[in-house]
Amino acid sequence: MNENTIDTSPESVVPAQAAPEAPQAGNKRKKIKKSKAPDKRVSVTIASNAFELVSVFVSALVVIAVVFVFFARPVGVSGSSMLPTLNSGDWLLITPIYGEPEYGDIIVSYPPSTFDEPLIKRVIAVGGQTVDIDYDTGIVYVDGVALDERAYVNTPTTRRTAEDQQFPLTVPEGYVFMCGDNRNASNDSRSTLVGFCREEYILGKAIGRIVPFGSWDIYESFRMATGQE
């Protein structure tokens, strides 16, 4: 065989390596979609709104508490000692902020007494004034002047008990003499079981009635009795 002749027999042919297939048209890579994370701005907005609502609610409670503690508070009436002015079940608004107690004021007090409970009564006299009661006529005198109480008392002051104080008497400074408008069914300063009330035991002055609605004015009858109408 000639040296320059190339042997092309099948046994000596070395197969060529297969070329990589060309990518087919249209065979595109699939993109993996990433799931969207929750929008943090939405969560922050909800939290902010909730915080604002809680803040408003707490602020409202604080304002109400301050008003009730320092300016006014509701109290309920129990019993018949203030008929006809007040009925059992009425609710009043009282304020601890007012000047010196005066004749005619309806006050709520908590003096040490046999009954150990708050009392709702009317101020009849204050420190330095002299009180006298004529049980036969039912007339109360303050500094010698007869009080015209017909417009606001339920019955004249005619009930006398063994616990009654001896009249006339002078109210000590810093105290008040108080009575219920339903005189013959009231335990008040006429009795030694209650006695005078120190001003520091006055919780507040009633300024109006909130229940039942529509009957706010509790001083109308007193103004009529004293000529202030």
NULO-786564 format. One record per residue (C-alpha): residue in three letters; x, y, z. Coordinates in pm, 1 decimal, decimal comma, always signed. Layout:
residues N
(site ALA (X Y Z))
...
***
This chain:
residues 229
(site MET (+0,0 +0,0 +0,0))
(site ASN (+130,7 +335,1 -91,4))
(site GLU (+240,0 +534,5 +212,6))
(site ASN (+55,3 +835,7 +87,2))
(site THR (-268,2 +648,1 +60,5))
(site ILE (-514,9 +707,6 +339,3))
(site ASP (-683,8 +396,3 +476,2))
(site THR (-1057,6 +456,4 +457,1))
(site SER (-1176,5 +118,3 +565,5))
(site PRO (-1461,5 +122,1 +815,4))
(site GLU (-1258,7 -45,3 +1085,4))
(site SER (-1010,5 +238,2 +1099,0))
(site VAL (-1248,7 +529,5 +1084,7))
(site VAL (-1271,9 +717,3 +1420,0))
(site PRO (-1623,0 +847,7 +1462,9))
(site ALA (-1644,7 +1217,9 +1511,9))
(site GLN (-1802,3 +1347,6 +1838,1))
(site ALA (-2159,4 +1446,1 +1794,3))
(site ALA (-2211,1 +1817,9 +1787,3))
(site PRO (-2445,0 +1959,6 +2048,0))
(site GLU (-2793,9 +2005,6 +1921,9))
(site ALA (-2882,8 +2357,0 +1840,2))
(site PRO (-3161,4 +2489,5 +2052,9))
(site GLN (-3490,7 +2457,1 +1883,1))
(site ALA (-3677,2 +2765,9 +1795,2))
(site GLY (-3941,8 +2856,5 +2049,4))
(site ASN (-3783,8 +2649,1 +2326,5))
(site LYS (-3754,7 +2930,7 +2579,4))
(site ARG (-3648,7 +2902,9 +2941,3))
(site LYS (-3934,7 +2908,5 +3183,0))
(site LYS (-3910,6 +3193,7 +3426,5))
(site ILE (-3983,4 +3110,8 +3790,5))
(site LYS (-4228,8 +3355,7 +3930,9))
(site LYS (-4138,7 +3478,3 +4276,3))
(site SER (-4427,8 +3511,8 +4519,9))
(site LYS (-4486,4 +3867,7 +4632,3))
(site ALA (-4415,9 +3938,9 +5000,5))
(site PRO (-4696,6 +4107,6 +5199,4))
(site ASP (-4694,9 +4481,1 +5160,2))
(site LYS (-4542,3 +4612,8 +5480,4))
(site ARG (-4707,7 +4948,1 +5425,4))
(site VAL (-5052,7 +4790,9 +5472,7))
(site SER (-4953,1 +4635,5 +5806,0))
(site VAL (-4805,1 +4961,5 +5927,9))
(site THR (-5123,3 +5151,3 +5833,2))
(site ILE (-5349,9 +4906,1 +6020,5))
(site ALA (-5127,6 +4917,8 +6329,3))
(site SER (-5121,1 +5298,2 +6316,3))
(site ASN (-5501,1 +5322,3 +6293,0))
(site ALA (-5546,1 +5077,4 +6581,4))
(site PHE (-5302,7 +5276,4 +6793,8))
(site GLU (-5489,2 +5599,7 +6718,7))
(site LEU (-5823,4 +5442,5 +6817,6))
(site VAL (-5679,3 +5313,1 +7145,0))
(site SER (-5521,8 +5652,8 +7214,4))
(site VAL (-5852,7 +5832,7 +7156,1))
(site PHE (-6038,0 +5585,3 +7380,5))
(site VAL (-5782,6 +5615,3 +7661,9))
(site SER (-5779,5 +5995,5 +7633,1))
(site ALA (-6159,9 +6002,5 +7656,9))
(site LEU (-6150,8 +5786,6 +7970,4))
(site VAL (-5890,9 +6015,7 +8128,3))
(site VAL (-6099,3 +6325,9 +8050,8))
(site ILE (-6413,6 +6164,1 +8195,0))
(site ALA (-6223,7 +6054,6 +8506,8))
(site VAL (-6082,3 +6404,5 +8558,6))
(site VAL (-6426,6 +6562,4 +8512,7))
(site PHE (-6590,4 +6321,1 +8759,0))
(site VAL (-6314,2 +6354,0 +9018,8))
(site PHE (-6252,0 +6729,3 +9006,1))
(site PHE (-6555,8 +6894,0 +8848,1))
(site ALA (-6872,1 +6683,3 +8868,6))
(site ARG (-6992,5 +6334,2 +8943,3))
(site PRO (-7327,5 +6151,5 +8935,2))
(site VAL (-7487,1 +6028,7 +9259,2))
(site GLY (-7804,5 +5831,2 +9316,7))
(site VAL (-8079,1 +5919,7 +9563,7))
(site SER (-8198,5 +5647,2 +9798,2))
(site GLY (-8483,6 +5697,7 +10042,8))
(site SER (-8761,6 +5949,1 +10095,0))
(site SER (-8596,1 +6207,5 +10322,4))
(site MET (-8584,9 +6473,4 +10046,9))
(site LEU (-8942,1 +6445,9 +9921,3))
(site PRO (-9099,3 +6625,9 +9742,4))
(site THR (-8784,0 +6778,3 +9590,6))
(site LEU (-8604,3 +6450,0 +9525,8))
(site ASN (-8736,7 +6098,9 +9480,1))
(site SER (-8568,6 +5769,3 +9552,4))
(site GLY (-8406,5 +5655,0 +9229,0))
(site ASP (-8323,7 +6005,2 +9104,6))
(site TRP (-7970,1 +6068,7 +8982,1))
(site LEU (-7804,8 +6402,7 +9050,4))
(site LEU (-7494,6 +6573,7 +8923,2))
(site ILE (-7288,3 +6718,6 +9206,5))
(site THR (-6982,3 +6939,4 +9198,2))
(site PRO (-6715,7 +6961,5 +9469,6))
(site ILE (-6609,4 +7302,1 +9338,7))
(site TYR (-6821,1 +7582,1 +9478,7))
(site GLY (-6794,9 +7859,8 +9734,0))
(site GLU (-6899,4 +7858,3 +10095,8))
(site PRO (-7214,8 +7654,0 +10175,2))
(site GLU (-7529,2 +7866,7 +10177,9))
(site TYR (-7885,6 +7835,9 +10298,2))
(site GLY (-8082,6 +7632,3 +10047,0))
(site ASP (-7792,4 +7435,9 +9898,9))
(site ILE (-7866,0 +7066,3 +9849,6))
(site ILE (-7547,1 +6889,3 +9950,9))
(site VAL (-7410,9 +6537,2 +9963,0))
(site SER (-7201,0 +6475,8 +10271,2))
(site TYR (-7042,0 +6184,4 +10450,1))
(site PRO (-7004,6 +6286,5 +10814,4))
(site PRO (-6921,3 +6031,1 +11081,6))
(site SER (-7258,9 +5923,9 +11216,7))
(site THR (-7453,8 +5629,1 +11346,4))
(site PHE (-7579,6 +5560,4 +10993,6))
(site ASP (-7234,4 +5549,1 +10828,4))
(site GLU (-7360,0 +5641,5 +10482,6))
(site PRO (-7364,9 +5947,1 +10254,2))
(site LEU (-7647,4 +6191,2 +10325,9))
(site ILE (-7838,1 +6417,4 +10084,1))
(site LYS (-7983,0 +6714,4 +10272,2))
(site ARG (-8051,5 +7086,3 +10243,7))
(site VAL (-7837,0 +7345,6 +10422,1))
(site ILE (-8052,3 +7538,3 +10670,7))
(site ALA (-7783,1 +7732,7 +10856,6))
(site VAL (-7405,9 +7778,8 +10851,6))
(site GLY (-7137,3 +7846,4 +11109,0))
(site GLY (-7219,4 +8127,2 +11352,6))
(site GLN (-7595,7 +8120,4 +11292,1))
(site THR (-7851,7 +8025,5 +11555,5))
(site VAL (-8124,9 +7770,5 +11483,1))
(site ASP (-8448,8 +7732,4 +11674,2))
(site ILE (-8744,7 +7505,6 +11601,2))
(site ASP (-9099,3 +7549,6 +11724,7))
(site TYR (-9232,3 +7194,9 +11702,7))
(site ASP (-9583,4 +7306,2 +11788,4))
(site THR (-9614,4 +7526,7 +11479,9))
(site GLY (-9355,7 +7344,0 +11272,6))
(site ILE (-9163,0 +7665,1 +11204,1))
(site VAL (-8782,2 +7681,3 +11183,5))
(site TYR (-8605,8 +8002,0 +11282,9))
(site VAL (-8255,6 +8110,5 +11182,0))
(site ASP (-8114,6 +8408,0 +11371,5))
(site GLY (-8466,5 +8480,9 +11491,8))
(site VAL (-8618,6 +8495,1 +11142,3))
(site ALA (-8889,3 +8241,9 +11054,2))
(site LEU (-8817,4 +8045,3 +10735,7))
(site ASP (-9100,0 +8020,0 +10486,9))
(site GLU (-9045,7 +7660,6 +10374,8))
(site ARG (-9395,6 +7579,9 +10252,6))
(site ALA (-9289,3 +7561,0 +9888,5))
(site TYR (-9027,8 +7289,0 +9934,6))
(site VAL (-9088,2 +7091,9 +10256,2))
(site ASN (-9317,4 +6790,9 +10248,5))
(site THR (-9463,6 +6849,3 +10595,0))
(site PRO (-9397,7 +7109,9 +10866,5))
(site THR (-9123,0 +7029,8 +11117,9))
(site THR (-9338,2 +6883,4 +11393,1))
(site ARG (-9173,9 +6550,3 +11470,1))
(site ARG (-8986,8 +6543,9 +11797,5))
(site THR (-8768,2 +6249,0 +11903,7))
(site ALA (-8567,8 +6153,8 +12211,4))
(site GLU (-8246,8 +6201,5 +12009,6))
(site ASP (-8324,6 +6561,3 +11913,9))
(site GLN (-8081,5 +6833,1 +12012,9))
(site GLN (-8188,7 +7107,8 +12248,7))
(site PHE (-8294,7 +7425,7 +12072,2))
(site PRO (-8207,6 +7702,3 +12023,7))
(site LEU (-7847,3 +7623,6 +11933,5))
(site THR (-7563,9 +7794,4 +11749,9))
(site VAL (-7386,1 +7625,1 +11461,0))
(site PRO (-7008,2 +7608,5 +11521,0))
(site GLU (-6779,1 +7776,8 +11269,3))
(site GLY (-6679,8 +7541,3 +10988,2))
(site TYR (-7001,8 +7339,6 +11022,4))
(site VAL (-7348,1 +7341,9 +10864,6))
(site PHE (-7691,7 +7255,8 +10998,0))
(site MET (-7877,4 +7045,7 +10741,1))
(site CYS (-8225,9 +6897,7 +10716,5))
(site GLY (-8419,3 +6681,1 +10474,7))
(site ASP (-8718,1 +6839,1 +10299,6))
(site ASN (-8936,0 +6552,4 +10424,1))
(site ARG (-8885,8 +6673,9 +10778,5))
(site ASN (-9084,1 +6411,4 +10966,6))
(site ALA (-8908,8 +6125,5 +10789,2))
(site SER (-8550,8 +6252,7 +10788,7))
(site ASN (-8254,2 +6184,2 +11012,7))
(site ASP (-8047,1 +6501,6 +10997,9))
(site SER (-7876,0 +6769,0 +11207,9))
(site ARG (-8174,7 +6794,3 +11441,9))
(site SER (-8074,6 +6454,8 +11579,0))
(site THR (-7772,2 +6385,0 +11796,1))
(site LEU (-7726,5 +6070,0 +11584,2))
(site VAL (-7614,1 +6297,7 +11298,6))
(site GLY (-7549,9 +6641,7 +11443,4))
(site PHE (-7371,7 +6926,5 +11267,3))
(site CYS (-7176,1 +6846,2 +10954,3))
(site ARG (-6823,3 +6972,5 +10917,9))
(site GLU (-6767,4 +7143,3 +10584,1))
(site GLU (-6477,0 +6912,8 +10503,6))
(site TYR (-6720,8 +6619,8 +10498,4))
(site ILE (-6926,6 +6779,2 +10220,9))
(site LEU (-6863,9 +6581,3 +9902,4))
(site GLY (-7035,3 +6834,3 +9680,3))
(site LYS (-7334,2 +7049,5 +9597,7))
(site ALA (-7610,6 +6913,4 +9375,9))
(site ILE (-7638,1 +7128,3 +9064,3))
(site GLY (-7912,9 +6941,1 +8880,6))
(site ARG (-8099,9 +6618,3 +8817,9))
(site ILE (-7987,8 +6400,7 +8527,2))
(site VAL (-8238,4 +6116,5 +8578,7))
(site PRO (-8527,0 +6128,5 +8511,4))
(site PHE (-8447,2 +6330,1 +8200,8))
(site GLY (-8613,3 +6665,0 +8155,0))
(site SER (-8628,5 +6752,7 +8525,6))
(site TRP (-8288,4 +6917,3 +8570,3))
(site ASP (-8393,6 +7210,1 +8792,4))
(site ILE (-8404,1 +7099,0 +9157,6))
(site TYR (-8404,3 +7451,6 +9303,0))
(site GLU (-8723,4 +7587,6 +9148,5))
(site SER (-8935,7 +7537,0 +9459,9))
(site PHE (-8668,3 +7690,5 +9681,4))
(site ARG (-8644,8 +7998,6 +9461,2))
(site MET (-9023,1 +8032,0 +9485,3))
(site ALA (-9006,5 +8009,0 +9863,9))
(site THR (-8736,4 +8273,9 +9890,3))
(site GLY (-8882,8 +8508,9 +9630,0))
(site GLN (-8609,8 +8450,4 +9373,9))
(site GLU (-8853,0 +8349,1 +9096,8))
***
